[in-house]
Amino acid sequence: MTTTLISADNHWMLIAIMFLSTSIAIYLEQKYSWAAKMSGAIITLIIAVFLVNIGIIPTSAPVFDDVVWGYAVPLAIPLLLLKTNIRKIGKDAGRLLVIFLIGSCGTVAGAFLGTILIGRYVDGIEGIAAVMTGSYIGGGVNFTAVSDAFHVDASLISATTVADNLNMAIYFVVLLGIAGSAWFNAHFSHPHIDEVKKSGISKDQTTASAYWGRRDVSLKDIALCMAYSAVIVCISRLIGDFLGRIIPDNNWFMQMIRVFLGSQYVWITNLSVLYASLFEKKANEMHGAEELGTWLIYLFYFVIGVPASIVLIIKRAPILLILCMLMVVVNMLFSFVFGKLLKFDLEEIILASNANIGGPTTAAGMAISQGWTKLVGPCILVGTLGYAIGTWLGILVGSILGA
């Protein structure tokens, strides 16, 4: 889809559409029970996918790629970690790490399975399997690093990116469908879902409207919250950039350490949790942080749906979409089967799988959108660890496959 009704450089029109779509999604989830079960986050994503595929908005634009990814997402995280107990985050991060690593094994197994099943149809599938292993355990930085390591053909990389975008949109809808599924709720423990449901809902309310009732927020609160968030992100970027420059990368272990400690998201999480733990009273007095942070995350979900062009998939990458889907399905099988055997909560399994496939920001966004706020910090920590190990597992898979 090369031409759209609204061009990529029509910034204000795209901002208006994004804000309006988010508002519609929030209104629907607070008005209708069916929408609350879907969640406003997924409604926002679906609206974006729809607008892209009928040719209204482009699949990429500076507003989406630079503004939302570059500013909205980092600013959201400190706001949403203001009430995080450091003792609790340590415990939950340890649990999530176990199921995250199990899911990573599933991602690797899916790469081998996909190569075996469809390798004959795509030249260079081994390199793509390696690249997607890195991406589905880590993220975009690992995608780039592994593709460079194996010199994967640029046209194949481009087609894979298109396939991955649509696959991710489908995957998020499925995950949130599982969270609301009666069957999964009957067969897995789900304390965080229960906590949200017990938040005091009248017959006239949905779970969303009950949780997001009108609260006492002043202009001073908004100013303090945004200043706090901006300062945390600024300091985190300075620390991450500094450590990324000074930590040597002369062996695989030091490279993992460099990637992990050089990530702004690790330091945003660390500093946010430290502030919330040391200055708990002050943090609790900063009203409006959760509302502001959640709204920013809803913008992020709109941007997730934007690259999912079905037309481009049909033209360029149907077989690569199958590879991506296979890898995700096997990851989910490992996560849910072993999660059940090891008695993990449904929310932990969903978020650990998301942290694998989507990375720390999408996992945190899903936790926020569902009201599982206690798991936001752990999601970011284990998802960021994926950045550190993703490149090496991707290179290992590619080497074994002969990429």
C-alpha positions in Angstrom: 0.0 0.0 0.0 2.0 2.9 -1.3 -0.6 5.7 -1.2 -2.9 6.5 1.7 -5.6 9.1 2.2 -3.4 10.7 4.9 0.3 11.0 4.2 3.0 10.2 6.6 4.1 13.8 6.9 0.6 15.1 7.8 1.5 15.0 11.5 -1.4 16.8 13.0 -4.0 14.7 11.1 -2.3 11.5 12.3 -2.1 12.8 15.9 -5.9 13.7 15.7 -6.8 10.2 14.4 -4.6 8.5 17.0 -6.0 10.5 19.9 -9.6 10.1 18.6 -9.1 6.3 18.2 -7.8 6.0 21.7 -10.7 8.0 23.1 -13.2 5.9 21.3 -11.6 2.7 22.7 -11.6 4.1 26.3 -15.2 5.2 25.9 -16.3 1.8 24.6 -14.5 -0.2 27.4 -16.1 1.9 30.1 -19.5 1.8 28.5 -20.0 -1.8 27.3 -19.2 -5.0 29.0 -18.1 -6.7 25.7 -15.6 -3.9 25.1 -14.3 -4.2 28.7 -13.7 -7.9 28.1 -11.7 -7.1 25.0 -10.0 -4.2 26.7 -9.5 -0.7 25.3 -5.9 -1.6 24.3 -7.0 -4.2 21.9 -9.8 -2.1 20.5 -7.3 0.7 19.9 -5.0 -1.8 18.1 -7.9 -3.1 15.9 -8.9 0.4 14.9 -5.3 1.1 13.8 -5.2 -2.2 11.8 -8.5 -1.3 10.2 -7.5 2.2 9.2 -4.2 1.0 7.7 -5.9 -1.7 5.7 -8.6 0.5 4.1 -5.9 3.0 3.1 -6.6 5.8 5.5 -3.2 6.0 7.4 0.3 4.9 6.4 2.1 1.9 7.9 4.9 4.1 9.1 5.2 7.8 10.0 7.4 10.0 12.2 4.5 10.5 14.6 4.3 6.8 15.2 8.0 5.8 15.0 9.7 8.7 16.6 7.1 10.4 18.9 5.2 7.5 20.4 8.1 4.9 20.4 10.7 7.5 21.3 8.9 9.6 23.9 5.4 8.3 24.9 6.5 4.8 25.9 9.6 5.8 28.0 7.5 8.5 29.8 4.7 6.1 30.6 6.9 3.6 32.6 8.0 5.8 35.5 4.4 7.0 35.9 3.1 3.4 36.1 5.8 2.3 38.6 5.1 4.9 41.3 3.4 2.4 43.6 5.8 -0.5 43.0 7.1 -2.3 46.1 10.7 -3.4 45.5 10.3 -6.6 47.6 7.3 -7.7 45.6 8.9 -6.8 42.3 11.9 -9.0 43.1 9.8 -12.0 43.9 7.6 -11.6 40.9 10.5 -11.0 38.5 12.1 -14.2 39.7 8.9 -16.1 38.9 8.5 -14.5 35.5 12.1 -15.2 34.6 11.5 -18.9 34.9 8.6 -19.0 32.5 10.3 -16.4 30.3 13.3 -18.8 29.8 11.0 -21.7 29.2 9.2 -19.6 26.5 12.6 -18.8 25.0 13.3 -22.5 24.6 9.9 -22.7 22.8 10.9 -19.9 20.4 14.1 -21.7 19.5 12.2 -25.0 19.0 9.7 -23.1 16.8 12.6 -21.7 14.7 13.8 -25.3 14.0 10.3 -26.6 13.3 9.5 -23.8 10.9 12.7 -24.2 9.0 12.0 -28.0 8.6 8.4 -27.5 7.5 8.7 -24.6 5.1 12.5 -24.3 4.4 12.1 -25.7 0.9 9.8 -22.8 -0.1 12.1 -19.9 0.8 15.8 -19.5 -0.1 17.6 -18.1 3.0 15.0 -19.3 5.5 17.8 -20.3 7.9 18.9 -16.7 8.3 15.4 -15.5 8.8 14.8 -18.2 11.4 17.9 -17.0 13.2 16.8 -13.3 13.0 13.3 -14.0 14.3 14.8 -16.1 17.2 16.8 -13.0 18.2 13.8 -10.8 17.8 11.3 -13.0 19.5 13.5 -13.5 22.6 14.9 -9.9 22.5 13.7 -7.2 20.2 14.5 -4.9 17.4 18.1 -4.4 18.4 18.6 -8.2 18.3 16.8 -8.4 14.9 19.3 -6.0 13.4 22.3 -7.6 15.1 21.5 -11.1 13.9 20.6 -10.0 10.4 24.0 -8.3 10.1 25.8 -11.3 11.6 24.5 -13.6 8.8 24.3 -11.0 6.0 20.6 -11.8 5.4 19.3 -10.4 2.1 17.8 -7.0 2.5 14.6 -7.8 0.5 14.0 -10.9 2.6 14.5 -8.8 5.8 11.9 -6.2 4.5 9.4 -8.9 3.8 9.9 -10.5 7.2 9.3 -7.2 8.9 6.0 -6.9 7.2 5.0 -10.5 8.2 6.2 -9.9 11.8 4.1 -6.8 12.2 0.8 -8.5 11.2 1.7 -11.6 13.3 2.3 -9.4 16.3 -1.1 -7.7 16.0 -2.8 -11.1 15.8 -0.7 -12.5 18.7 -1.7 -9.6 21.1 -5.4 -10.1 20.3 -5.1 -13.9 21.0 -3.2 -13.3 24.3 -5.9 -10.9 25.6 -8.5 -13.3 24.4 -6.9 -16.0 26.6 -6.9 -13.6 29.6 -10.7 -13.3 29.2 -11.4 -16.9 28.3 -13.6 -18.9 30.6 -11.7 -22.1 29.8 -8.3 -20.7 30.7 -9.7 -19.0 33.8 -11.1 -22.4 34.8 -7.9 -24.3 34.4 -5.3 -21.7 35.6 -5.0 -19.7 38.7 -5.5 -15.9 38.1 -5.2 -13.8 41.2 -4.6 -10.5 39.4 -7.7 -11.0 37.2 -9.7 -11.7 40.4 -8.3 -8.6 42.1 -9.5 -6.4 39.2 -12.9 -8.0 39.3 -13.3 -7.4 43.0 -12.7 -3.6 42.6 -16.4 -2.9 43.4 -18.5 -3.1 40.2 -22.2 -2.1 40.2 -24.6 -3.4 37.6 -24.3 -0.2 35.6 -20.5 -0.4 35.4 -17.9 -2.4 33.5 -14.7 -3.5 35.1 -12.9 -0.6 33.3 -15.3 2.1 34.4 -15.2 0.8 38.0 -11.4 0.9 38.0 -11.1 4.2 36.3 -13.6 6.2 38.3 -13.2 9.9 38.6 -10.3 10.8 41.0 -8.9 13.9 42.6 -6.3 15.2 40.3 -5.0 18.8 40.2 -2.9 20.8 37.8 0.0 20.6 40.3 -0.3 16.8 40.2 -0.1 16.7 36.4 2.9 19.0 36.4 4.8 17.0 39.1 4.0 13.7 37.4 5.3 14.7 34.0 8.4 16.5 35.4 9.2 13.4 37.5 8.8 11.1 34.5 10.9 13.2 32.2 13.7 13.5 34.8 13.7 9.7 35.3 13.9 9.0 31.6 16.6 11.7 31.1 18.8 10.3 33.8 18.2 6.7 32.7 19.3 7.5 29.1 22.5 9.2 30.4 23.3 6.2 32.5 22.5 3.7 29.8 24.5 5.6 27.2 27.5 6.0 29.5 27.6 2.3 30.5 27.1 1.3 26.9 30.2 3.2 25.9 32.5 2.1 28.7 31.6 -1.6 29.1 33.9 -3.7 26.8 32.4 -6.2 24.4 35.4 -8.5 23.9 33.5 -11.7 24.8 30.0 -13.0 24.7 29.4 -12.5 28.5 30.5 -8.8 28.5 28.4 -8.2 25.4 25.3 -9.4 27.2 26.2 -7.3 30.2 26.7 -4.3 27.9 23.4 -4.7 26.2 21.5 -5.2 29.5 23.1 -2.3 31.4 23.1 -0.1 28.3 19.3 -0.2 27.9 17.4 2.8 29.0 14.5 0.6 30.0 16.5 -1.2 32.7 17.5 2.1 34.3 14.0 3.6 33.9 12.7 0.6 35.8 15.5 0.6 38.4 15.2 4.4 39.2 11.4 4.3 39.2 11.3 1.4 41.6 14.0 3.0 43.8 12.0 6.2 44.1 8.7 4.4 44.8 10.4 2.3 47.5 12.4 5.1 49.2 9.8 7.8 49.0 6.6 5.8 49.2 4.6 8.6 50.8 5.6 11.2 48.2 4.9 8.7 45.4 1.4 8.0 46.7 0.7 11.8 46.8 1.4 12.1 43.1 -2.2 11.7 41.8 -2.9 11.2 38.2 0.2 9.3 37.3 -1.6 6.0 36.6 -4.1 7.8 34.3 -1.4 9.7 32.4 0.8 6.6 32.0 -2.1 4.4 30.9 -3.2 6.9 28.2 0.3 7.0 26.8 0.3 3.2 26.7 -2.9 3.2 24.7 -1.2 5.4 22.1 1.5 2.8 22.0 -1.1 0.1 21.2 -2.4 2.2 18.3 1.1 2.3 17.0 1.5 -1.5 17.3 -1.4 -2.0 15.0 -0.2 0.5 12.4 2.4 -1.7 10.5 0.0 -4.6 10.0 -0.8 -4.3 6.3 -2.6 -7.4 5.1 -2.1 -6.2 1.5 1.6 -6.1 1.9 1.6 -9.6 3.4 -0.3 -11.1 0.5 2.0 -9.4 -2.0 5.3 -10.1 -0.3 5.5 -12.4 2.6 2.7 -15.1 3.1 5.2 -17.9 3.7 7.2 -15.8 6.1 4.0 -15.0 8.1 3.6 -18.8 8.5 7.2 -19.0 9.9 6.5 -16.2 12.4 3.2 -17.8 13.5 4.8 -21.2 14.0 7.5 -19.7 16.2 4.9 -17.8 18.3 2.6 -20.9 18.6 5.4 -23.1 19.8 6.5 -20.4 22.3 2.9 -20.3 23.6 2.7 -24.1 23.9 5.9 -24.2 25.9 4.8 -21.3 28.1 1.3 -22.6 28.8 2.0 -26.3 29.1 5.0 -25.9 31.4 3.4 -23.0 33.2 0.5 -25.2 34.0 2.7 -28.1 35.2 4.8 -25.7 37.3 1.6 -24.0 38.7 2.2 -20.5 37.4 -0.6 -18.0 37.4 -2.3 -17.3 34.0 -1.2 -13.6 34.1 2.4 -14.6 34.6 2.3 -17.0 31.7 0.7 -14.5 29.4 3.1 -11.7 30.3 6.2 -13.9 30.1 5.2 -15.0 26.6 4.6 -11.4 25.7 7.9 -10.3 27.1 9.5 -13.0 24.9 7.7 -12.2 21.6 6.9 -8.5 22.0 9.6 -7.3 24.4 9.4 -5.4 27.7 7.3 -2.5 26.5 4.4 -4.6 25.0 4.4 -6.8 28.1 4.2 -3.8 30.4 1.5 -2.3 28.2 -0.6 -5.4 28.4 -0.2 -5.6 32.2 -1.3 -2.0 32.4 -4.2 -2.3 30.1 -5.6 -5.3 32.1 -5.0 -3.7 35.5 -2.2 -6.1 36.6 -0.1 -3.3 37.8 2.0 -5.4 40.3 3.5 -7.2 37.3 4.5 -4.1 35.3 8.0 -3.8 36.7 8.8 -7.6 36.5 7.7 -7.6 32.8 10.2 -4.8 32.0 13.0 -6.5 33.8 12.7 -9.9 32.3 11.9 -8.5 28.8 15.0 -6.4 28.9 17.0 -9.4 29.8 15.8 -10.8 26.5 17.7 -8.0 24.8 20.9 -9.3 26.4 20.5 -13.0 25.4 18.5 -12.7 22.2 21.4 -12.0 19.8 23.4 -14.9 21.1 20.5 -17.4 20.9 19.7 -16.1 17.4 23.3 -16.6 16.3 23.3 -20.1 17.9 20.2 -21.1 15.9 21.6 -19.7 12.7 24.9 -21.5 13.2 23.2 -24.8 13.8 20.9 -24.3 10.7 23.8 -23.3 8.5 22.7 -19.8 7.8 
